[in-house]
Amino acid sequence: MSRRLAIEIAGLKLANPTMLASGILGLSGLTLKRVADAGAGAVVTKSVGLEPREGYPNPTVVQAECGLLNAVGLPNPGVQYFSEEIREAKELGVPIIVSVYGFSSEEFAEAARVAVEAGADAIELNVSCPHVEKTGAEIGQSSQLVAEILKKVKGRVDTPVFVKLTPNVADIAKVAKAAAEAGADAITAINTVRAMIIDVETTRPILANKIGGLSGTAIKPIAVRCVYEVYREVDIPVIGCGGISTWRDAVEFMLAGASAVQIGTAIAFNGLDVFKSVTKGVDAYLKKRGFRSVKEIVGLSHRY
């Protein structure tokens, strides 16, 4: 791996600036290993909470014209059971970031504590899931609630705490600023965009939950705008997420202000080779333009 690609985020050392996004292939140590072996610089698990959760009935995922629409309902075995997967993932050689959610600040903090005790290198707070009531984006739309949860979690764990924000707000930079002031170590922008698809033959919404979250190339321009706005507002690292499938996408996010990028939906369409193709392309871009480190291009578009 080229030295140009190495980056550090909140003390975590990454060999390259790509991460597995939460929600895809992140529910077992074995699948996390596959992603790490494929070249990801870090992995983020699927979101886990204090208690096991079944999720929604099928259909939970449907392919849209330019992405995926999902409403799976945060199914997970609970953080205690998931601890075994975290311990297994510690052998991967890349940072393990555990995504947690809760229905109160206390639940977020306790889930984070258990994950860290099991070996998580960092926590990513899911305050952005767009389709589960009383958690996720319902929390992430309030700067006050985000700050309250952050302070609670930061008081419970010593590892870095990232916050994954929702684009389904009027001013994402305002929420990011509140998170940073409450102690966030990095901001992940963005989670999926609220959306739905209706079958014109049956006249029924296709997802069992009716409304879900859209991911993939359709939301990339929204995500780039969010990263750009958040980068202007905070002094902590920003991690871009939303529609990244090529090295050009990754570079665009970095120019907007992302120190690293998370990849999710592209895996479903292009397979795990996407990590190597993105890192190879970013490295060639840096070399061709004379940059010694990927850090040199972070936020460059803000000069104009």
Secondary structure, DSSP 8 states (H G I E B T S, - for coil): --GGG-EEETTEEESSSEEE-TTSS-SSHHHHHHHHHTT-SEEE---B-SS-B----S--EEEETTEEEE-----B--HHHHHHHHHHHGGGSS-EEEEE--SSHHHHHHHHHHHHHHT-SEEEEE---SSSTTSTHHHHT-HHHHHHHHHHHHTT--S-EEEEE-S-SS-HHHHHHHHHHTT-SEEEE---EEE--B-TTT-SBSSTTS-EEEESGGGHHHHHHHHHHHHHH-SS-EEEESS--SHHHHHHHHHHTEEEEEE-HHHHHH-TTHHHHHHHHHHHHHHHHT-S-GGGGTTGGGG-
